[in-house]
Amino acid sequence: MDKKITIEKSKYSKSWPWLMAWRDSRKSRGKLLLFIASISLGIAAMVGITSFRENLLDEIDKQAKGLVGSDVRVKGSKDLPDSLLASFRSMSADFSQERYFASMVMFQKSGGTRLVQVRALEGAYPYYGEIVSKPVEASTEFQSGRYALVDEKLMIQYDAQVGDSLDVGNLSFMITGAITQIPGQTDVSSSISPVVYIPYQYLDSTGLIKKGSRINYVHYFQFPEQPDTAKVWGKLASFTESKGFDVETVEEEKRETGEDFENLSNFLELVAFTALLLGCLGVASSIYVYARSKVQAVAVLRCLGMKARQAVSVYLIQVTLFGFIGALIGSILGLIIHMYLPAVVQDFLPIDLVPVPYWPALLVGVLIGVIISLLFGLLSLIGLRKISPLSAIRLGFGETKFQFDKALIPIVGGIILFIFLSVYWQIQSLGEAFAFSGILIGAIVFLGAVGKGISWLTRKIIPNSLSYVWRQGFSNLYRPNNQTVILITALGLGTSFLATLYFMQDLLVQRVSLSAANDRPNTILFDIQSQQHEELKSLTAEYDLPIIQDVPVVTMRLLEVRGFTKDEAYNDTTISISDWAYSREYRVTYRDSLIDSETIVEGEWAGEVRNDSIFISIAEGFKDNLDIELGDELVFNVQGAIIKTYVGSFRKIDWRRVQTNFLVLFPEGILERAPQFHVLVTRIDEMMTSARYQQAVVKKFPNVSIIDLELILKTLEDVLGKVAFVIQFMAFFSIGTGVIVMISSIILSKFQRVQENVLLRTLGASKKQLWTITIAEYFFLGSLGAISGIFLAGLFCTLLGQFLFEFTFVPNLGQMGIVFISVTAMSVFIGLLNSRSVVRQSPMEVLRREG
């Protein structure tokens, strides 16, 4: 009688999957190390930037008073009335005053001239922090006589020394010290606008304060303690601001500075996140190929009675463990990066930043690394659940394909949610997080589709007439275990990022360079008084320089818009006129015709007064600020004279042109007798002529300021170079991760290439043929990745030009060629480097080593 056979259910200890994972990893640790490398750089960049951000915000909080130099700073385009000044002084322990403006100075020893920011200071400012100078005592002693403090870089540029003479207006000052640091000023801002301090008591004697001069009035106050005990301070500050002054406290400065540098850190963090996302692609690629190599092992385990989820858990443990190791390495590397990052961006910081480790960033980095490993690992490992035990005997007969698993849907959803939440955590803006995540995901989908399309297209169009070795190389793009999609995605994304930086940096410099090209003006003289006008024109003619533009400028303020005064518009919530539209000082001109940078987009321009009604033209972009339409009434106060005008037209203005462009344009016949100053625009082709002309102007008309476009271009290139260095430093992580992803993808697909190359060698293929096959494959992959990345970079540059920089992106074929050759050459080099052991050794040696 037959006995019933009972098969007992397999039982596994809880420790068995961990032991199995460890034992199974012994032969595959080299591959898993590449998986570690794929996420380490991205995690390092994120941890480093997050630590930097928190460190920076903490230091801004600590050094906020040093940024302002006082408890309260009151700023305006006019002097603070005596009544308001008395109110502030009654609440403060001490106060200082400063006037600053743009003016030319001349170094007597070298004869060099330069447009600088002159600051006339009186009082013990700064109360917190210090004006750092060489020698140290110069910053406090320069007010005791006719002395000047000069920006250190400016002194180096003009070979000036302490003790030399500096002409500021009608007076000559002895340079008593070099400025190395001013409260709230960065190295970049000092390059753009170098500062010269002089004592306030000599300001009037310089003769630089003329009609129409743009002077900034600043008062600094030190309070013994918080002044708002009876809400007096709040009322005083609000009243002062209603009079057109800016009242800035330490808390406001702290918030504004924090917001400014939050934008910098957000940008850097998004760059780091791009590197991390590339690492995610590397993880997905590595685990996909790794999972395919484990099909037979899973099938055998299934034959022994193990459930699918138990088999998957073995490899999920491996992925999680090695992901944790990679994240830990990356987090530690990120803290090391943080130690050096302040030095990289110091030129852009207004404070001295001492790096302090931010341990929560390390913990978050490890957590994100583990989440990435799980999500992107499951994307490939989940396919092992569908492996049948029969695959153990079927393996080798055709390609084993993973079946679709419904569990992929929540995994993909989790990945998209992870990307969005990671971006939102960094930039704290829902709309920007959606936009950035959408662009990033869209770019990845596009590159993935290109890779998939190339695989399909290559299979269809390879001509039979092509030589065998090239046909074989191209065939590798669609054969089993090909890495076409992942390599094109990784290369394309990395290339697009670096190419966008490369193209935009060059275009920004070119825009200024083009302004100085051909016969365009490159020198602008302003603050020319009416009594100096004709004499300065004669001086310009003596140097055989053309007068391209000679423009009168009249200052005025806006009293009413459509019949509403400032107070009426403020109290009426239905009126959307900007407050600053009433508070600002307008500089306008008059003429009978438009210039070539202006185009009428609405209405009609009348160059002269008709029927006693004055029709003016308004810049198109200013229309919304004033909430006006054609025919609306605007009332101006022209230095005491009230003038009623009507909007006759709106102009589109090309502000990029080196010309005198104005928000408000009057017709002729109204402002000719109003107090005014002039602006003269010319072009100087030779450097020596420019130097001699500027010296002559400064000596004869010390109040006249000169803008030299060549100097602006040089300064811009210097600043852009510093910006580019910071971005390139961060871009290293993106391209570095891309290279690691590429290397890991190539190495992980090596087993398939080994089998093919051994078969080809056995059939008599020469080394030269194998090298040619390898070159063909990686040349095609590299070139396609480069082309895709360049296309995306062109798209990004077009969008940035259209919406941010307001110019049309014109591709530079030379630059694109450099990017294409560099990326393609790198791809071929890495491919050849990886294949050298297979090509150089005999088939038997390779088979023995590969097992």
Buried (B, 14 or more C-beta within 10 A) or exposed (E): EEEEEEEEEEEEEEEEBBEBBEEBBEEBEEBBBBBBBBBBBBBBBBBBBBBBBBBBBEBBEEBBBBBBBBBBBBBBBEEBEEEBBEBBEEBBEBBBBBBBBBBBBBBEBEBBBBBBBBBBBBBBBBBBBBBBBBEEEBBEBBBEEBBBBBBBBBBEBBEBEBEBBBBBBEBEBBBBBBBBBBBBBBBBBBBEBBBBBBBBEBBEEBBBBBEBBEBBBBBBBBBEEEBBEEEEBEEBBEEBBEEBBBBBBBEBBBEEBBEEBBEBBBBBBBBBBBBBBBBBBBBBBBBBBBBBBBBBBBBBBBBEBBEBEBBBBBBBBBBBBBBBBBBBBBBBBBBEBBBEBBEBBBBBBBBEBEBEEBEEBBEBBBEBBBBBBBBBBBBBBBBBBBBEBEBBEEBEEEEBEBEEBEEBEEBEEBBEEBBBEBBBBBBEEEEBBEEBBEBBBEBBEBBBBBBBBBBEEBEEEBEEEEEEBBBBBBBBBBBEBBBBBBBBBBBBBBBBBBBBBBBBBBBBBBBBBEBBEEEBBBBBBBBBBEEBBEEBBEBBEEBEBEBBBBBBBBBBBBBBBBEBBBEEBBEEEEEEBBEEBBBBEBBBBBBEEBBEBBEBEBBEBBBEBEEEEBBBBBBBEBBEBBBBEBEBBBBBBBBEEEBEBEBBBBBEBEEBBBBBBBBBBBBBEBBEEBBBBBBBBBBBEEEEEBBBBBBBBBEEBBBBBBBBBBBBBEBBBBBBEBBBEBBBBBBBBBBBBBBBBBBBBBBBBBBBBBBBBBEBBEEEBEEEBBBBBBBBBBBBBBBBBBBBBBBBBBBBBBEBBEEEBEBEBEEBEEBBEEBBEBBBEBBBEBBBEBBEBBBEBEBEEBBEEEE
